Amino acid sequence: MNHRIVIVGGGFGGLYAAKGLARSQASVTLVDRRNFHLFQPLLYQVATGGLSPGEIASPLRHVLHSRNTSVWLAEVTDIEVAAHKLILGDRQLPYDTLVLAAGAENFYFGHDKWEPVAPGLKSIEDATEMRRRILSAFEAAEMEPDTQKRRAWLTFVLIGGGPTGVELAGALSEIANDTLKHDFRSIDPRESQILLFEGGDRILAAFPPSLSEAAERSLIKLGVRPRTKAMATGIDADGVTVRIDGAEQRIASKTVLWAAGVKPSPLGAMLRARAGVQLDRAGRVIVEPDLSVPGHPEILVIGDMASLNGKDGQPLPGVAPVAMQQGRYVAKLIEKRLRGEKPEPFRYWDKGNLATIGRKAAVADLGVVRFSGFFAWVAWLLIHLLYLVGFQNRFLVLSKWVYDYITRNRGARLITGVKE
Amino acid sequence: MNHRIVIVGGGFGGLYAAKGLARSQASVTLVDRRNFHLFQPLLYQVATGGLSPGEIASPLRHVLHSRNTSVWLAEVTDIEVAAHKLILGDRQLPYDTLVLAAGAENFYFGHDKWEPVAPGLKSIEDATEMRRRILSAFEAAEMEPDTQKRRAWLTFVLIGGGPTGVELAGALSEIANDTLKHDFRSIDPRESQILLFEGGDRILAAFPPSLSEAAERSLIKLGVRPRTKAMATGIDADGVTVRIDGAEQRIASKTVLWAAGVKPSPLGAMLRARAGVQLDRAGRVIVEPDLSVPGHPEILVIGDMASLNGKDGQPLPGVAPVAMQQGRYVAKLIEKRLRGEKPEPFRYWDKGNLATIGRKAAVADLGVVRFSGFFAWVAWLLIHLLYLVGFQNRFLVLSKWVYDYITRNRGARLITGVKE
C-alpha cells in the first residue's frame, strides 16, 4: 500500500506541502474546514473594499488537482497518536505521516469579550464583517444629527501596530480622504480620525528602527495618528480605554479593529495532551530541526503552529514565507525518507520583509538594502501578485489595482451579511 | 425651496429614476436598506460560483454622485400620506413627490416554513447561501459512505421553470459536468441529478411555445430533467414532495432551490392602509396610466410594485426593462410637471425577452425574430454586459466570462458564511 500522508490545513504551509508532493508515489489527503486557500496578506484589502473575497481565495480542489491528492472538508476533533489516526467527527483518517499546518487564529490576550466589539482579521468572514462595520460607520454618521455621536462614528481605532494594523490604517485613510470624499451630504469623510495604538516601543517592530520611523512618517502624512507604548485596557461598543504613559484615556469610537495578536491553532494543545510535546510561551509546538515532533518523527508541524529558532537564535516569525518554505521542506523531507535518505535540517532563507502603508508608500527590508516610499510600494505590489494563487486571480487583482489607482475608487464597498 | 423628490429603492426602477433626475433643479433623496444597486439578472451566476458579489453590485453613492442627490441607508417604517412624510424609524423625510420602487421579495405561496429549506434568489445573501449549499452538497457527498444518502446529496431540485429556474439549472449542470468533473475522488459529480419542476404547462411561459420547447431540449441535452405540471406540495430538509398528474411523488434531495415566485414589497400594503389604494391579486399597487396612485398624483409607484396593463391588455411583467423604462418615465414626468406641462401616459416599449440556459445556449424573442442557440446566447451576453452598472464591473465580468469559457472553470466557488 502507498505511504499515506495527511496534511491538516490549506494555508501557505499545507498548500506548499501538498503541491510539493503532487508527483509523489505517496497518497496525500489535505484536510481543511474551508474549501479554499486564502491569501491572507491581502485580506485587509477585502476588509477595506478594494478587493472581493473571490479574488484572494482559490478553491483547494482546483489548486490541488493532482491524482494522488484528496481534499477533505472536515474538522479535526482528535489525534490518536499511537494508532496513527486522525479523528474527524464520526470519521477516521489513518496516516503514515501527519503534517500539521493549521495556522493561527485571533487572540485577545484573555479578553474574549473584546472579540464581538473589535473584530480581528483572519478569515473571509472577518474581512467582510470589518468592511460592513467601516462602511456602516460612515452611513450612520451621515444620518446622525448629534455632533458628539457623529464624531464617535467617524473615529476609527486600530489596536496593534504590526503590518496588519499599519496596512488597515493606510487603507482607511484612503477611504476617508479619497474614495468617499464626495459621497456624503451631511458629513465630510475627511474629518474622520484614524488612531493606531501600538503597545510596544515602535510600529512594525519586525523591521529595523529606521523603517519603523519611515512608516510612522508616512502614516502621519496620510492623516493617521499612530501612538506607541499605548495599551488597550478596555474595549466596548462605544469606545476604547487606552493606557498611555501610565495614564488611562477614554476614546469614543464606534469602530474598533483588532490587529494586535494571534495565537496558534488549538491542535498544538491537542498534540501536547496526546503526544506529550512541549509548547513555547506563545502556544506553538517546539519542533526538532527537521520540523518533526520529539519522539514522533511521523508527525511534522509547520507554519504558525511550529516553534523553531532561526540561525540568529530567535524564533522564526509567523509569516507566510516561513510557512511556504517549511511546506516545501516537509514535502522534500518525506520524499527523502521514503527513498531511505537522511534529510538536512530545515533552514529558513529570509528574503526580507515588506509592508505597505497606502497609495505609493511602503517599507522594504531586504537584508542588504532597506528602502521606503514608492519603490518599496512597487516591490510590494509585484511580490504579492507573484505569490497570489491562480492566474485568473492575479489578472483580476492587477486590473482592479490599476483601475482603482487611476480612479481612486474601491469597487467592492458592499455592506453585506445583513438579513433583509 | 426646491421641490423635494424621495425615491424608495435602488433597484432598476429607483436607480433609473434618480439618474434621470440628476440634472434636475429638484433635490433628490434615494432611500434603500442596502448601500448598493444589485444587478439581479446575474445573481444566479453568483449563486453558482461564476461571479463574485462585488462584480454585480455597485455602491449607490458612487453611481449617484450628482450634487442634487442624497442617499439614505434606511428602512421605511411608515408613510404619512396626508403630511407628505416618510417615517424611517426615528427619522422623518418630507417629500413633495414620492417614488416607490421597492421591488419584490421571495414568495412561498403561504408555505413560509419552506423558506429555510429552499432558499430563493433575491439578495446577495441569498446568492452566497445558495452557493454554499450547492458546493457543500458535493463536499458532503464526497464524505458520505452510504449510497442512498450520497444520492440525496447529489440530487438538486429546482422549483419553478421561469428564467431564474432555467438559468440555475443550466449553471448547475455545467458545475456538475464540467467544472467539478475532476475534483473529487469518491464521487463523480457527473452522476448528479438536476430536476426542474414547473407547475404550469411549459417552462419559460413568458416566451412563445416554440422557444419553451427549444429551451426544454437544451436543458435535456445538458442532463437536466425538466418536468412541467409538477407542483411542489411539501419541502423539508430531506427532500421534496411533488404532485405530477394527480399523483404525489417523494424525491430525496438535500438541495432544494426556490425560483417559483416573488411578491411585491410590503410597502404596497402599507400604501393601501394609508392611502386607500387598490392592490391587484398579486399584491401590486394598481396605478394610473402615468404611474401615479389614484387620488394622490404626488405618489408614483414603479417596477415590480406597480400593476399596469400593457397595450395587449395584459399586466406588464415584473422584469428589469419595465422597471428601467418606468424609472426613466417618472423622472421625465416630474420634470414636465415642474414646468407645468402635461405628460403623456407611460408606454412600455417591449424590446423582447432573453433567457440563457447554459454554455452557448439561450432563447431570444425579439418580437419579429425568435431564435435560440449560440447566437441567442451571444445576444444575452452582450445585452447583460451593456446594462451592467459601472465600467469596472463590465470589464471584470467580461474577463471572467472569457476566462471561464475557455477554461470551463468557475473561480468564485467559495463556501463562505460559516463561523470557524
Interface residues (C-beta under 8 A of the other chain):
Chain A: R33 R34 N35 F36 S52 P53 G54 E55 A57 S58 P59 R61 H62 H65 S70 V71 W72 L73 A74 R91 E105 S123 I124 E125 T128 L135 S136 E139 E142 M143 L180 H182 D183 F184 R185 G390 Q392 N393 F395 L396 S399 K400 Y403 T407 N409 G411 A412 R413 L414 I415 T416 G417 V418 K419 E420
Chain B: R33 R34 N35 F36 S52 P53 G54 E55 A57 S58 P59 R61 H62 H65 S70 V71 W72 L73 A74 R91 E105 S123 I124 E125 T128 L135 S136 E139 E142 M143 L180 H182 D183 F184 R185 G390 Q392 N393 F395 L396 S399 K400 Y403 T407 N409 G411 A412 R413 L414 I415 T416 G417 V418 K419 E420
